[in-house]
Amino acid sequence: MSAAADIIFTQRGALGHVLLNRPKALNALTLEMALAMTEQLLVWADDDGVQAVLVEGAGEKGFCAGGDIRALYESGKAGTPYWYEFYSNEYRLDTLIQEFPKPYVALIDGITMGGGVGISVNGRYRIASDRTVFAMPETGIGLIPDVGGSYFLPRMPGAMGMYLGLTGARLKAADATMLGIATHYVPDIALDALRADLGEITSSSEVDGILASHAEAITEAPSDAICGHVNAHFAKQNIAAIISSLEEAENDWAVKTLGTLRAKSPTSVLVTFEQLSRGGALSFREGIAQELRCVMRVRDGHDFFEGVRAVIVDKDNDPKWKPARIEDVDPVYVAAHFDNLGPQEQTFLERK
């Protein structure tokens, strides 16, 4: 299918509209889609006739479930340039969205993970619906929570960002809104009216009021019940302390969470902890450059390919990580993920 069919751009009055159009693939983002979206957003940024942008996914199941992981798997195995081209251009798009000069509204209606988080959470407005499911599940396939995760996860309340990044825990609309992943909650029944009203704007100044008029307040969320646990165990100085804290706790939540953490790629868990620990002091651009360093080193390792094999290719859900235990991962190897990439990194940083 062509990129033109996979992503559709239209203009409704003063509203630029982006439709991710791969519903059978839960609107997973391809390189061609990222390139096309970047090109269109750059045009709209300079077009006075466009006062705001709305992005959404086709179908009822997913806003965008992530990047095209199978294509990355095949590229990494073959050693082709696609891996670098995908990540550098995806991160360029995420940066453009984070710095977009006009109201950018992402309707995160359905599954929103990985690359879908990058093209939503980094924008000015994120609208959760009844079908919203947010997660950064990368440690489960040997990756890191990238697409700006270095920036937004450490800035979540308490230790919640560290918890979400390490475990891949899922959030629904109430939690996403209370924790700042979403800026507004709009019930499914009101989404069509919201779209219609946004299509009638004549000025960017109208967007705030329109969103507020359709949003419903969230006063409590399921995550409220675990915030104490999360802050007690995940606000530690290193992974060893987190694991020790969970082991010493005498409650079902800690036991379950420890099991979840132990099931993830040990290397990814340690790299992610370092990524997020550094991220709180980094600008968005510094954080996204850090992520490029990490994913390029992931390509040269074992766990991503084993994770994708287990989850997507063979689907046995039984990855054999190397090393198999967090305690056996070499700290020097973890630190090497953050070394400057040289020419590749410079090329990325110099792109507009």
C-alpha positions as CSV (number, residue, x, y, z in Angstrom):
1,M,0.0,0.0,0.0
2,S,1.3,3.4,-0.8
3,A,2.2,6.0,1.7
4,A,-0.4,8.3,0.1
5,A,-3.1,5.7,1.1
6,D,-1.5,5.0,4.5
7,I,-1.8,8.6,5.6
8,I,-4.3,11.1,4.3
9,F,-4.1,14.9,4.6
10,T,-7.1,17.2,4.2
11,Q,-8.0,20.7,5.1
12,R,-11.4,21.6,6.6
13,G,-11.6,25.4,6.6
14,A,-8.7,26.5,8.9
15,L,-8.2,23.0,10.3
16,G,-5.5,20.7,8.9
17,H,-6.5,17.1,9.3
18,V,-4.2,14.1,9.4
19,L,-5.7,10.6,9.2
20,L,-3.4,7.6,9.9
21,N,-5.0,5.1,7.5
22,R,-3.7,1.6,8.3
23,P,-6.5,0.3,10.6
24,K,-5.6,-3.4,10.0
25,A,-2.2,-2.6,11.4
26,L,-3.6,-0.5,14.2
27,N,-2.2,2.5,12.2
28,A,1.4,1.6,12.9
29,L,3.8,4.2,11.6
30,T,6.0,3.5,8.6
31,L,9.0,5.5,7.4
32,E,7.0,6.7,4.4
33,M,4.2,7.9,6.7
34,A,6.6,9.8,9.0
35,L,8.2,11.5,6.0
36,A,4.9,12.5,4.5
37,M,3.6,13.8,7.8
38,T,6.7,15.8,8.4
39,E,6.5,17.4,5.0
40,Q,2.8,18.3,5.4
41,L,3.3,19.8,8.9
42,L,6.1,22.0,7.7
43,V,3.8,23.3,5.0
44,W,0.9,23.9,7.5
45,A,3.3,25.6,10.0
46,D,3.9,28.4,7.5
47,D,0.3,28.5,6.0
48,D,-1.8,31.3,7.6
49,G,-4.9,29.5,6.2
50,V,-4.3,26.7,8.7
51,Q,-4.8,27.7,12.3
52,A,-4.7,24.2,13.9
53,V,-4.0,20.6,13.2
54,L,-6.0,17.5,14.2
55,V,-4.5,14.0,13.9
56,E,-6.4,10.8,14.4
57,G,-6.3,7.1,13.4
58,A,-8.7,5.2,11.2
59,G,-10.9,2.5,12.7
60,E,-12.1,2.0,16.2
61,K,-9.2,0.0,17.7
62,G,-6.1,2.1,17.5
63,F,-4.9,5.7,17.2
64,C,-1.4,4.3,16.5
65,A,0.0,1.2,18.0
66,G,3.7,2.1,17.4
67,G,6.3,1.9,14.6
68,D,6.6,-0.8,12.0
69,I,8.5,-3.2,14.2
70,R,8.7,-6.0,11.7
71,A,10.4,-3.8,9.1
72,L,12.9,-2.7,11.7
73,Y,13.5,-6.3,12.7
74,E,14.2,-7.2,9.0
75,S,16.4,-4.1,8.5
76,G,18.5,-4.9,11.6
77,K,18.9,-8.5,10.6
78,A,20.0,-7.5,7.1
79,G,22.1,-4.5,8.1
80,T,20.3,-2.1,5.8
81,P,20.1,1.7,6.3
82,Y,16.4,1.5,7.0
83,W,16.9,1.3,10.8
84,Y,18.7,4.6,11.0
85,E,16.5,6.2,8.4
86,F,13.3,5.2,10.3
87,Y,14.4,6.3,13.7
88,S,16.1,9.6,12.6
89,N,13.0,10.6,10.6
90,E,10.6,9.5,13.3
91,Y,12.5,11.5,15.9
92,R,12.6,14.5,13.5
93,L,8.8,14.3,13.3
94,D,8.4,14.0,17.0
95,T,10.6,17.1,17.5
96,L,8.5,19.0,14.9
97,I,5.3,18.1,16.8
98,Q,6.8,19.1,20.1
99,E,7.8,22.5,18.7
100,F,4.8,23.0,16.4
101,P,3.8,26.7,16.4
102,K,0.0,26.1,16.1
103,P,-2.4,24.1,18.2
104,Y,-1.8,20.4,17.5
105,V,-4.6,18.2,18.7
106,A,-4.1,14.4,18.8
107,L,-7.3,12.3,19.3
108,I,-5.8,9.3,21.1
109,D,-8.9,7.2,20.6
110,G,-7.9,3.6,21.0
111,I,-4.4,1.9,21.4
112,T,-1.6,4.5,21.6
113,M,1.8,3.0,22.1
114,G,5.4,3.5,21.0
115,G,5.5,5.6,17.9
116,G,1.8,6.6,18.4
117,V,2.9,8.2,21.7
118,G,5.5,10.2,19.8
119,I,3.0,11.8,17.5
120,S,0.5,12.5,20.2
121,V,2.0,13.1,23.7
122,N,4.6,15.5,22.3
123,G,1.8,17.8,20.9
124,R,0.0,20.6,22.6
125,Y,-3.3,18.8,23.1
126,R,-4.0,15.1,23.7
127,I,-7.6,14.0,23.8
128,A,-8.3,10.7,25.6
129,S,-11.6,8.8,24.9
130,D,-13.3,5.8,26.4
131,R,-11.2,3.5,24.1
132,T,-7.8,5.0,25.0
133,V,-5.1,2.5,26.0
134,F,-1.7,4.1,26.5
135,A,1.6,2.2,27.1
136,M,5.3,2.4,26.4
137,P,5.9,-1.4,26.2
138,E,9.4,-1.3,24.7
139,T,11.3,-3.1,27.4
140,G,9.3,-6.2,26.6
141,I,10.9,-6.4,23.1
142,G,14.4,-5.3,24.0
143,L,13.9,-1.6,23.1
144,I,13.7,1.6,25.2
145,P,10.7,4.0,25.7
146,D,11.8,6.4,23.1
147,V,9.9,9.0,20.9
148,G,10.5,11.6,23.5
149,G,10.1,9.3,26.5
150,S,13.4,10.7,27.9
151,Y,11.6,14.0,28.2
152,F,8.0,13.4,29.2
153,L,8.3,10.3,31.4
154,P,10.6,11.9,34.0
155,R,8.3,14.8,34.2
156,M,5.2,12.8,35.2
157,P,4.1,12.9,38.8
158,G,6.3,11.2,41.3
159,A,8.0,8.0,40.0
160,M,5.1,7.2,37.7
161,G,7.2,7.8,34.5
162,M,9.9,5.4,35.7
163,Y,7.3,2.8,36.6
164,L,5.6,3.1,33.2
165,G,8.8,3.1,31.2
166,L,10.3,0.1,33.0
167,T,7.2,-2.1,33.2
168,G,5.2,-1.1,30.2
169,A,2.0,-0.8,32.3
170,R,-1.1,0.3,30.5
171,L,-3.2,3.3,31.3
172,K,-6.8,4.0,30.2
173,A,-8.5,7.4,29.8
174,A,-8.9,8.3,33.5
175,D,-5.3,7.6,34.4
176,A,-3.9,9.1,31.2
177,T,-5.8,12.3,32.0
178,M,-5.0,12.5,35.7
179,L,-1.3,11.8,35.0
180,G,-1.0,14.4,32.2
181,I,-0.5,12.1,29.3
182,A,-3.9,13.4,28.0
183,T,-4.9,17.0,28.4
184,H,-8.6,16.4,28.1
185,Y,-11.0,13.5,28.4
186,V,-13.9,13.5,25.8
187,P,-16.4,10.6,25.9
188,D,-16.8,8.6,22.7
189,I,-20.3,9.9,22.2
190,A,-19.0,13.5,22.0
191,L,-16.1,12.9,19.5
192,D,-18.1,13.6,16.3
193,A,-19.3,16.9,17.7
194,L,-15.7,17.8,18.7
195,R,-14.5,17.1,15.2
196,A,-17.3,19.2,13.7
197,D,-16.5,22.2,16.0
198,L,-12.8,22.0,15.3
199,G,-13.6,22.0,11.6
200,E,-15.4,25.4,12.0
201,I,-12.6,27.3,13.6
202,T,-11.3,30.6,12.0
203,S,-8.6,31.3,14.6
204,S,-6.2,29.2,16.7
205,S,-7.5,31.0,19.8
206,E,-10.8,29.1,19.5
207,V,-9.2,25.7,20.1
208,D,-8.9,25.9,23.9
209,G,-12.6,26.8,24.4
210,I,-13.8,24.1,22.0
211,L,-11.8,21.4,23.8
212,A,-13.0,22.6,27.2
213,S,-16.6,22.6,26.0
214,H,-16.6,18.9,25.1
215,A,-14.3,17.6,27.9
216,E,-15.5,16.0,31.0
217,A,-13.6,16.3,34.3
218,I,-11.8,13.4,35.8
219,T,-11.8,13.4,39.6
220,E,-10.3,10.0,40.4
221,A,-8.5,7.2,38.5
222,P,-7.4,3.6,39.2
223,S,-3.7,4.7,39.4
224,D,-4.6,6.7,42.5
225,A,-4.6,3.4,44.4
226,I,-1.0,2.5,43.4
227,C,0.7,5.9,43.5
228,G,2.0,5.2,47.0
229,H,3.5,1.8,45.9
230,V,5.0,3.3,42.8
231,N,6.7,6.2,44.6
232,A,7.9,4.0,47.4
233,H,9.6,1.4,45.1
234,F,10.5,3.2,41.9
235,A,12.0,6.4,43.2
236,K,15.3,4.6,44.0
237,Q,18.9,5.4,42.9
238,N,19.3,2.3,40.8
239,I,17.6,-0.9,39.5
240,A,19.1,-3.0,42.3
241,A,17.4,-0.9,44.9
242,I,14.1,-1.0,43.1
243,I,14.3,-4.8,42.9
244,S,15.3,-5.1,46.6
245,S,12.5,-2.8,47.6
246,L,9.9,-4.9,45.7
247,E,11.3,-8.1,47.1
248,E,11.1,-6.8,50.7
249,A,7.5,-5.6,50.3
250,E,4.8,-7.9,51.6
251,N,1.9,-7.2,49.2
252,D,0.5,-8.7,46.0
253,W,1.2,-5.5,44.0
254,A,4.9,-5.7,44.7
255,V,5.1,-9.4,43.9
256,K,3.2,-8.9,40.6
257,T,5.3,-5.9,39.6
258,L,8.6,-7.7,40.4
259,G,7.5,-10.5,38.2
260,T,6.7,-8.1,35.4
261,L,10.0,-6.4,35.7
262,R,11.9,-9.7,35.7
263,A,10.2,-10.7,32.5
264,K,11.5,-7.7,30.5
265,S,14.8,-7.6,28.7
266,P,17.4,-7.1,31.5
267,T,19.5,-5.0,29.2
268,S,16.6,-2.8,28.2
269,V,15.5,-2.4,31.9
270,L,19.0,-1.1,32.8
271,V,19.4,1.2,29.8
272,T,15.9,2.5,30.3
273,F,16.6,3.3,33.9
274,E,19.7,5.3,32.9
275,Q,17.8,7.0,30.0
276,L,15.0,8.2,32.3
277,S,17.4,9.1,35.1
278,R,19.3,11.4,32.8
279,G,16.2,12.7,31.0
280,G,14.9,14.9,33.8
281,A,17.8,17.3,33.2
282,L,17.6,17.2,29.4
283,S,15.8,19.4,26.9
284,F,13.5,17.7,24.5
285,R,16.1,17.8,21.7
286,E,18.8,16.5,24.0
287,G,16.6,13.7,25.1
288,I,15.7,12.7,21.6
289,A,19.4,12.7,20.6
290,Q,20.0,10.4,23.6
291,E,17.4,8.1,22.3
292,L,19.0,7.9,18.9
293,R,22.2,6.8,20.5
294,C,20.5,4.1,22.4
295,V,18.4,2.6,19.6
296,M,21.5,2.5,17.3
297,R,23.3,0.4,20.0
298,V,20.1,-1.7,20.4
299,R,20.4,-2.6,16.7
300,D,23.9,-4.1,17.4
301,G,22.7,-6.2,20.4
302,H,20.7,-9.4,20.8
303,D,17.6,-8.7,22.8
304,F,15.5,-6.6,20.3
305,F,15.7,-9.4,17.7
306,E,14.9,-12.0,20.3
307,G,12.0,-10.0,21.7
308,V,10.5,-9.4,18.3
309,R,10.9,-13.1,17.4
310,A,9.1,-14.1,20.6
311,V,6.3,-11.6,20.4
312,I,5.7,-10.9,16.7
313,V,7.5,-13.5,14.5
314,D,7.1,-16.9,16.3
315,K,4.6,-15.6,18.9
316,D,5.7,-18.0,21.6
317,N,6.1,-15.2,24.1
318,D,9.1,-16.9,25.5
319,P,12.1,-14.7,24.8
320,K,15.6,-15.9,25.8
321,W,17.3,-12.7,26.9
322,K,21.1,-12.4,26.9
323,P,22.1,-11.9,29.7
324,A,19.1,-13.6,31.2
325,R,19.3,-11.7,34.6
326,I,19.5,-8.0,35.4
327,E,22.3,-8.8,37.8
328,D,24.4,-10.2,35.0
329,V,24.3,-7.2,32.6
330,D,27.7,-5.5,32.3
331,P,27.4,-1.8,33.5
332,V,30.1,-0.8,30.9
333,Y,27.8,-2.2,28.1
334,V,24.9,-0.2,29.5
335,A,27.0,3.0,29.6
336,A,28.1,2.5,26.0
337,H,24.6,3.0,24.8
338,F,24.9,6.7,25.6
339,D,28.2,7.3,23.7
340,N,28.1,9.9,20.9
341,L,27.3,8.5,17.5
342,G,29.7,10.8,15.6
343,P,28.7,11.6,12.0
344,Q,25.3,9.9,12.3
345,E,24.3,12.0,15.3
346,Q,25.7,15.2,13.8
347,T,23.6,14.6,10.6
348,F,20.5,14.1,12.7
349,L,21.1,17.2,14.7
350,E,21.7,19.4,11.7
351,R,18.4,18.5,10.0
352,K,15.7,21.1,10.1
